Amino acid sequence: MKMPENTFKVIIVGCGRIGYTIAKSLSSGKGIEVTVIDNDSEAFAAAESLDVLRINGECLEAETLNTADAKNTDLIVSVTASDEKNLLCCSIAKRLGVKKSIARVRNPEHFDLNVFHRDFNVDMLINPEDETAIKILRLLKLPPADDIHSFTDDKVELVSYTISESDTYFTGRKVDDVINPRRMDVSLAVVERNGIAIIPREDFIFEKRDVLRILGDPSSIRDFFKVTGENSEEIRDAVIIGGGKIAEYLANQVYRRRRINGINFKIIEINAERCEDLSVKYRDYEIINGSGTDEDILDTEIIGHTEAVICLTNEDDKNIIAALYSRHAKNAKTRKVVLRINHINRNMVSDLGIGSVVVPSKIIAEKVIAYVRDLNRSGINNAKEVYRIIDDGTQIVEAMSFEVGNELKTTDMQLKDNILIGCIIRGSEVIIPSGGGVIKKGDNVIIIAKDIKLSKLDDILKG
């Protein structure tokens, strides 16, 4: 089938978990043609259902890249397990005509974009473990949140929060009584109930286990949680189960960015040699050699002793077991549980209600998709940012940031169904719409849309 002339062409190298996730996300987008390269034909098994071209070959060979039509390709994303191969692949692809390149680099010693842009002509470096560590730190800063996504250079956050079975603040009350923009500077963007997404109006009544998506600036969201009675103070001590790459980046983030002052980590790692290595690198932290699912260790080191548990082993089942025990054991004082998941469906784990779920492959896929949209804004739509809140095969809910070209009076706007103006960003100010007002030229607005394709801001209006 001949693709339209304005098709945005992407080559993905490596069809492992991360490559597959990126290919799946991009290939579902309108106007994007995806080619996947891997030297192991068995790696394509999971990708057979995707609308992508699959090429079995060596990514460092010009013949393979030319077969993928490198000279007419807009972006190459190399995410094999080898840093060196990813960098070389991007360099060769650029010489063959690919316009932009992204390389996965896991070794911290390699992570200098200025050097690699100069030497390998790489435009962007991605590191799933580092990005996951950054996500975890955000969650430790705001413990009530299940998930956090930032817009417009961190000026606005979209926070996910689940109403608990023991809740007394939300349950049985209307939106207007609980989240009223005239009284507090946050907006309720979406409620997910029994798998169905709802853009709620003022008379919507909350129920237990509803999942709320709340929009606002970070300070206002923290104030909102205080009003609800949730403890939104930052985590000060945490136990990390699994001393792998993500744990190492997490420790490095605290030192480098100073995002959480005074946090104290304990790291539980089953491999004795790895424990020795971590002990040398992090002399201020207690490193414990043992299994994160050992009840004696959990009782001694976690239950009743720590505010947060971060489960980062490479095995999903062990992370789930440790998280369940940390959350529900007698005398537990755990305020926050975060668990890494690689293979099990994220929604299934989230439904257990034990903590925040982080999926490194999805985190990095979101970053790549944002980069693609920035490169191809006119080809996909003219939104500055797009974040897919829900996409479960039956419904799509997106948050989109648009820059306003002409002044708009909110009282004159007749919005389509399933559309919400979440907030307005004017310079450093975040404004929550509350009836009247004007959206000025140059403002950015965040729109929430369910099952509606928006290519420009005017698409939110009826008629």
Helices and strands as residue ranges (DSSP letters): E 8-13, H 17-27, E 32-38, G 41-49, E 53-56, H 62-67, G 70-72, E 75-78, H 83-95, E 100-104, G 108-110, H 113-120, E 124-126, H 128-141, E 147-151, E 156-162, H 175-178, E 186-193, E 196-198, E 211-216, H 218-228, E 237-241, H 245-257, E 264-269, H 272-281, E 286-289, H 295-301, E 308-311, H 316-328, E 336-340, H 346-350, E 356-358, H 360-375, H 377-380, E 385-391, E 396-403, E 408-409, G 410-412, E 419-426, E 429-431, E 438-439, E 444-450, G 457-460
